[in-house]
């Protein structure tokens, strides 16, 4: 899903908070502009890890905490004014925001009319509770950044802010297809044996593509 829209989009912005430094063999169309936005420490780390690599597109990295409302609103306004069409990708971000913060981000992303698509991961309430318990066991009550966002309504959460789900895919299924499964995914498949359980499992963690309503 992501690669298809990267190929078809004239201009887009990728908004990240993950330390993703893997090489990609994806073909980027001439004229593609890739904008990464992340906190300074993560951006510094990525630049250090990617020293000597040549981008296959026009790359701009911006050091910004996306919870800085005036900073992100100014950035989105600038990018919207410079672009013909923008696809936003968020990874490793929404789960760490409160529902109110996600609502604010969704509103700000919808403001520039050139922001046409938004691709993001989306946790279910079940996986959110699982990850919170896991982190507490490893780090103690206050030892890690808390995770807050796993809406019961799934992609429907974004409708009041101008976004509707155009496509969704299960991370479990996509991980298996791409041979990049989550830890213990094989065990979950053994435990979820009925069709109802398998249907629920497919929605435990999703990648969704949102379009303007």
C-alpha positions in Angstrom: 0.0 0.0 0.0 2.7 2.5 1.0 4.9 1.9 -2.1 2.0 2.3 -4.5 1.2 5.7 -3.2 4.8 6.7 -3.0 5.1 6.0 -6.7 1.9 7.9 -7.6 2.4 11.0 -5.5 4.1 14.1 -6.9 4.9 15.6 -3.5 4.6 14.1 0.0 5.8 14.4 3.5 6.8 11.5 5.8 6.3 12.2 9.5 8.3 9.8 11.6 9.2 9.1 15.2 10.8 5.8 14.6 14.5 5.0 14.2 14.0 3.5 10.7 17.3 3.3 8.9 16.9 0.3 6.7 18.0 0.5 3.1 15.1 0.4 0.6 15.1 -0.9 -3.0 11.8 0.9 -3.8 11.9 2.9 -7.0 11.1 6.6 -6.4 9.8 8.7 -9.3 11.9 11.7 -10.4 10.8 14.8 -8.6 9.7 13.0 -5.4 10.3 15.1 -2.3 10.7 13.2 1.0 10.5 15.2 4.2 11.3 13.6 7.5 10.2 15.2 10.8 11.5 13.9 14.1 13.0 15.0 17.4 16.6 16.1 17.3 18.1 13.1 19.0 16.5 10.6 16.7 17.4 12.6 13.6 21.0 12.9 14.7 21.1 9.1 15.2 19.6 8.4 11.7 22.0 10.8 10.0 24.9 9.1 11.8 23.8 5.6 10.8 23.2 6.7 7.2 26.5 8.5 6.7 27.7 7.9 3.1 24.3 6.8 1.8 22.9 8.8 -1.2 19.1 9.5 -1.1 17.1 8.4 -4.2 14.9 11.4 -3.9 15.0 15.0 -2.7 15.4 14.6 1.1 14.8 17.2 3.8 15.1 16.3 7.5 13.4 18.6 10.0 14.2 18.5 13.8 10.8 19.1 15.5 8.8 17.5 18.2 5.3 17.1 16.7 3.7 17.9 20.0 4.9 21.5 19.4 1.6 22.8 18.1 2.8 26.2 16.6 5.9 24.5 15.1 4.0 21.7 13.4 1.2 24.0 12.2 3.8 26.4 10.6 5.5 23.4 9.0 2.3 21.9 7.6 1.3 25.3 6.2 4.7 25.7 4.5 4.7 22.2 3.0 1.1 22.5 1.9 2.0 25.8 0.1 5.0 24.2 -1.6 3.3 20.9 -2.8 0.8 19.8 -5.3 -0.1 16.7 -3.4 1.1 15.3 -0.1 0.9 11.8 1.4 1.7 11.6 5.2 3.2 8.5 6.8 3.3 8.2 10.6 5.2 5.3 12.2 5.8 4.7 15.9 4.0 7.9 16.8 0.3 7.7 17.4 0.4 5.0 20.2 2.5 7.4 22.3 0.0 10.3 22.1 -3.2 10.8 24.0 -6.5 10.6 22.1 -6.7 14.4 22.4 -3.2 14.8 20.9 -4.0 12.5 18.0 -7.2 14.4 17.4 -5.2 17.7 17.3 -2.7 16.2 14.9 -5.5 14.8 12.6 -7.0 18.3 12.6 -3.8 20.0 11.7 -3.0 17.4 9.0 -6.4 18.0 7.4 -6.0 21.8 7.3 -3.7 22.1 4.2 -5.9 21.0 1.3 -2.9 19.5 -0.5 -2.6 16.8 2.3 -4.5 14.1 0.5 -3.6 10.8 2.1 -2.4 9.7 5.5 -0.9 6.2 6.1 -0.4 5.1 9.7 -0.3 2.2 12.0 -3.2 1.7 14.4 -3.2 -0.3 17.6 -6.3 -2.0 19.0 -7.3 -1.6 22.7 -6.2 -5.2 23.2 -2.7 -4.8 21.8 -2.4 -1.4 23.7 -3.1 -3.1 27.0 -0.7 -6.0 26.1 2.1 -3.6 25.4 1.5 -1.5 28.5 1.7 -4.7 30.6 4.8 -5.8 28.8 6.6 -2.5 29.3 5.7 -2.3 33.0 7.1 -5.8 33.6 10.4 -4.8 31.9 10.9 -1.3 33.1 8.7 -0.8 36.1 5.8 1.7 36.5 7.7 4.8 35.4 10.5 3.4 33.4 9.3 4.0 29.8 7.2 6.4 27.7 3.6 5.4 28.2 1.4 4.3 25.4 -2.1 5.8 25.3 -3.8 5.5 21.9 -5.7 2.4 20.8 -9.2 3.5 19.9 -12.1 1.0 20.2 -13.6 2.5 17.1 -10.5 1.8 15.0 -10.1 4.0 11.9 -13.5 5.5 12.7 -11.8 7.7 15.3 -10.5 10.0 12.5 -13.9 10.7 10.8 -14.8 13.7 13.0 -11.5 15.3 12.0 -12.0 15.0 8.2 -10.5 11.5 7.5 -12.1 8.3 6.3 -10.5 4.8 5.9 -9.7 4.1 2.3 -7.9 0.8 3.0 -6.7 -1.2 5.9 -4.4 -4.2 6.3 -3.6 -6.5 9.2 0.0 -6.2 10.5 -0.1 -9.9 11.4 -1.0 -10.9 7.8 1.3 -8.4 6.2 4.2 -9.4 8.5 3.7 -13.1 7.5 3.5 -12.2 3.8 6.7 -10.1 4.0 8.4 -12.6 6.3 8.8 -9.9 9.0 6.5 -11.2 11.6 6.0 -9.8 15.1 7.5 -11.6 18.0 5.5 -14.7 19.0 3.1 -14.3 16.0 3.4 -18.1 15.4 2.1 -18.7 19.0 -0.9 -16.4 18.5 -1.8 -18.3 15.3 -1.9 -21.5 17.4 -4.1 -19.9 20.1 -6.6 -18.3 17.8 -8.3 -21.3 16.2 -11.9 -20.3 15.5 -12.9 -18.0 12.6 -14.1 -15.4 15.1 -10.8 -15.5 16.9 -8.9 -15.2 13.6 -11.1 -12.3 12.5 -10.3 -10.5 15.8 -6.6 -11.3 15.5 -6.5 -9.7 12.1 -7.6 -6.4 13.7 -5.2 -6.5 16.6 -2.8 -4.2 14.8 -3.5 -2.5 11.5 -1.9 -0.3 8.9 -4.6 2.0 7.5 -4.7 4.5 4.7 -6.9 7.5 5.3 -8.3 9.8 2.7 -10.0 13.2 3.0 -13.7 12.9 3.7 
